[in-house]
Amino acid sequence: MVTVAKIIADALNVPTRNDKALFGAVRALGLTISKREGEYRISRPNLSRERAEAIAYYTHDREDAWGTAEEMARDAGALGS
């Protein structure tokens, strides 16, 4: 079964190859991503500051950031299983 994440990953040709690809892929999933001092932050948009921070995920690893974004999008119903 082909998922939206697979289509996006294929279209971007490995979303973890650099920050630009990662940011584009994560945003295509409908999530927010930022990077400060080498740390990526993944969250959902349109939430109160407190709620967004409560569910935010932080990591220094680009591949971990992508994997978490896929899970967050799946949990939010943006991706098929």
N, C-alpha and C positions, 0 to 999 in steps of 0.2 A: 504494500500500500504506500502510495506517495503522499507525504504530508506537506503542508505549507512550509514547514521548517526545511524540509529536504529541497523543495523547489527554490527557496530563498538561498540556501547554502550553495546549491549548484549554480544558481545565477551569479552569485558573488564569488564563486570559485574559492571556497575555503574561507569562511568569514573570520577565522582567527589569524589569517596571515598578517594582518596589520590592523592598527586601530581604526583607520578609515573604513575598512571592510566590516569590522566588528560593529562599529557604531551604526552603520547603514543597516546591517542585518538585524540588530536589536531593535532599532526604530521601526523597521518593516514589520516586526512582530507586534508593534503597538506599545512598546515599553520605552522607558526613559533610561538613558545611560549617561554617565559622566565619568571623568577621570581627574583625580587630584592627587598630586604627589605619588604617582604610580599606582594608585588604588582605584579600581573600577567600582562604580556604584550602579546597581540595576534596581529599578523600581517600576511601579505602575503610574501612569499619568492621571491627572484629574482627581487626585485624592487630597485630603487635608494634609498639611505639612506633617502633622503628628502621625497620621495613618501611613503616609508614604514612607516615613522614616521607620515606622514599626515593621514594615514588610521589606524594606530595602535590604539588599544583599551586597556585601563588600568583599572584594577579592583583589589580589595583586596579579592573578593569573588570567590571561586572555581566554584560554580555552575553558576555564572554570566559569568565567563570566558568560560565555556563549551557552554553555550547558545549562546554567542557571536561568538564563533568559528563555531558553526553550521550555524548561520546566514551568517557569512562571506563566508563560503564554499558554501552555497546555492547561495549567490549573485554572487560568482565567477563561478558558474555553476558546481561545484564539487559534489553537492548533488541534488537529485531530489526533487521536491516540496512535 
